[in-house]
Amino acid sequence: MVEAMNGQYSDVVERLFVIDCRYPYEFEGGHIKGALNLHQEDQIEDYFLKHPILPECPEKRVLLVFHCEFSSERGPRIDRDLNENEYPNLHYPELYILKGGYKDFFPLHK
Protein backbone atom coordinates (compact mmCIF):
# COMPACT_ATOMS: atom_id res chain seq x y z
CA MET A 1 0.00 0.00 0.00
CA VAL A 2 2.81 2.41 0.85
CA GLU A 3 4.41 1.80 -2.53
CA ALA A 4 1.10 2.54 -4.26
CA MET A 5 0.68 5.67 -2.12
CA ASN A 6 4.14 6.80 -3.25
CA GLY A 7 3.23 6.37 -6.91
CA GLN A 8 5.33 3.28 -7.63
CA TYR A 9 2.38 1.65 -9.42
CA SER A 10 1.17 4.73 -11.26
CA ASP A 11 1.24 2.77 -14.50
CA VAL A 12 -1.71 0.66 -13.26
CA VAL A 13 -3.15 2.61 -10.29
CA GLU A 14 -4.95 5.85 -11.03
CA ARG A 15 -6.23 6.59 -7.51
CA LEU A 16 -5.85 5.07 -4.09
CA PHE A 17 -8.22 5.71 -1.22
CA VAL A 18 -7.33 4.69 2.31
CA ILE A 19 -10.51 4.50 4.38
CA ASP A 20 -10.02 4.62 8.12
CA CYS A 21 -13.13 3.07 9.71
CA ARG A 22 -12.15 3.97 13.25
CA TYR A 23 -14.12 6.47 15.32
CA PRO A 24 -13.17 10.15 14.91
CA TYR A 25 -11.40 10.31 18.28
CA GLU A 26 -9.21 7.36 17.22
CA PHE A 27 -8.50 8.98 13.84
CA GLU A 28 -7.59 12.29 15.52
CA GLY A 29 -5.14 10.43 17.76
CA GLY A 30 -3.14 9.43 14.67
CA HIS A 31 -3.87 8.21 11.16
CA ILE A 32 -2.33 7.31 7.83
CA LYS A 33 -1.50 10.43 5.84
CA GLY A 34 -4.27 11.18 3.35
CA ALA A 35 -6.72 8.68 4.85
CA LEU A 36 -10.44 9.40 4.85
CA ASN A 37 -12.18 8.95 8.18
CA LEU A 38 -15.45 7.29 7.18
CA HIS A 39 -16.64 5.22 10.12
CA GLN A 40 -20.34 4.87 9.30
CA GLU A 41 -21.87 2.93 6.43
CA ASP A 42 -23.89 5.91 5.19
CA GLN A 43 -20.68 7.96 4.93
CA ILE A 44 -19.16 5.26 2.73
CA GLU A 45 -22.29 5.14 0.57
CA ASP A 46 -22.36 8.92 0.18
CA TYR A 47 -18.68 9.13 -0.73
CA PHE A 48 -18.29 6.10 -2.99
CA LEU A 49 -21.70 4.93 -4.23
CA LYS A 50 -23.82 8.02 -4.94
CA HIS A 51 -21.28 9.08 -7.57
CA PRO A 52 -18.89 6.16 -8.16
CA ILE A 53 -15.29 7.12 -8.76
CA LEU A 54 -14.23 5.53 -12.01
CA PRO A 55 -10.75 5.63 -13.53
CA GLU A 56 -10.35 8.10 -16.37
CA CYS A 57 -8.00 5.65 -18.08
CA PRO A 58 -9.63 2.22 -18.60
CA GLU A 59 -6.28 0.44 -18.17
CA LYS A 60 -5.86 1.84 -14.66
CA ARG A 61 -7.53 1.01 -11.37
CA VAL A 62 -9.14 2.78 -8.45
CA LEU A 63 -8.09 1.06 -5.21
CA LEU A 64 -9.91 1.20 -1.90
CA VAL A 65 -8.07 0.05 1.22
CA PHE A 66 -10.16 -0.21 4.38
CA HIS A 67 -8.79 -0.48 7.88
CA CYS A 68 -9.67 -0.07 11.51
CA GLU A 69 -7.44 -0.52 14.54
CA PHE A 70 -6.76 -4.21 13.92
CA SER A 71 -8.61 -4.68 10.59
CA SER A 72 -10.56 -7.47 12.17
CA GLU A 73 -14.08 -6.08 12.48
CA ARG A 74 -15.08 -2.55 11.41
CA GLY A 75 -12.92 -2.36 8.28
CA PRO A 76 -13.91 -5.79 6.93
CA ARG A 77 -17.58 -5.26 7.84
CA ILE A 78 -17.80 -1.99 5.91
CA ASP A 79 -15.97 -3.59 2.98
CA ARG A 80 -18.57 -6.39 2.81
CA ASP A 81 -21.49 -4.00 3.22
CA LEU A 82 -20.24 -1.80 0.38
CA ASN A 83 -20.33 -4.72 -2.06
CA GLU A 84 -23.27 -6.81 -0.90
CA ASN A 85 -25.84 -5.54 -3.42
CA GLU A 86 -23.62 -5.20 -6.46
CA TYR A 87 -21.93 -8.59 -6.88
CA PRO A 88 -20.79 -9.60 -9.48
CA ASN A 89 -20.99 -6.09 -11.03
CA LEU A 90 -18.85 -4.17 -8.58
CA HIS A 91 -18.15 -0.45 -8.75
CA TYR A 92 -14.86 -1.11 -6.97
CA PRO A 93 -13.45 -4.56 -7.75
CA GLU A 94 -10.12 -3.54 -6.17
CA LEU A 95 -11.12 -3.46 -2.49
CA TYR A 96 -8.62 -4.42 0.15
CA ILE A 97 -8.32 -4.73 3.91
CA LEU A 98 -5.08 -3.48 5.45
CA LYS A 99 -3.62 -6.55 7.14
CA GLY A 100 -3.13 -5.91 10.84
CA GLY A 101 -4.85 -2.52 10.67
CA TYR A 102 -3.47 0.73 11.97
CA LYS A 103 -1.90 -1.08 14.92
CA ASP A 104 0.53 -2.99 12.65
CA PHE A 105 0.96 -0.20 10.10
CA PHE A 106 2.01 2.60 12.47
CA PRO A 107 5.21 1.08 13.90
CA LEU A 108 6.52 0.45 10.36
CA HIS A 109 5.39 3.69 8.70
CA LYS A 110 5.21 6.54 11.20
Stockholm file with secondary structure:
# STOCKHOLM 1.0

chainA/1-110         MVEAMNGQYSDVVERLFVIDCRYPYEFEGGHIKGALNLHQEDQIEDYFLKHPILPECPEKRVLLVFHCEFSSERGPRIDRDLNENEYPNLHYPELYILKGGYKDFFPLHK
#=GR chainA/1-110 SS CHHHHTTTTTTTEEEEEEEECSCHHHHHTCCCTTCEECCSHHHHIIIIISSCCCCSSTTSEEEEEEECSSSSSHHHHHHHHHHTTTTTSCSCSCEEECTTHHHHHHHHCC
#=GC SS_cons         CHHHHTTTTTTTEEEEEEEECSCHHHHHTCCCTTCEECCSHHHHIIIIISSCCCCSSTTSEEEEEEECSSSSSHHHHHHHHHHTTTTTSCSCSCEEECTTHHHHHHHHCC
//
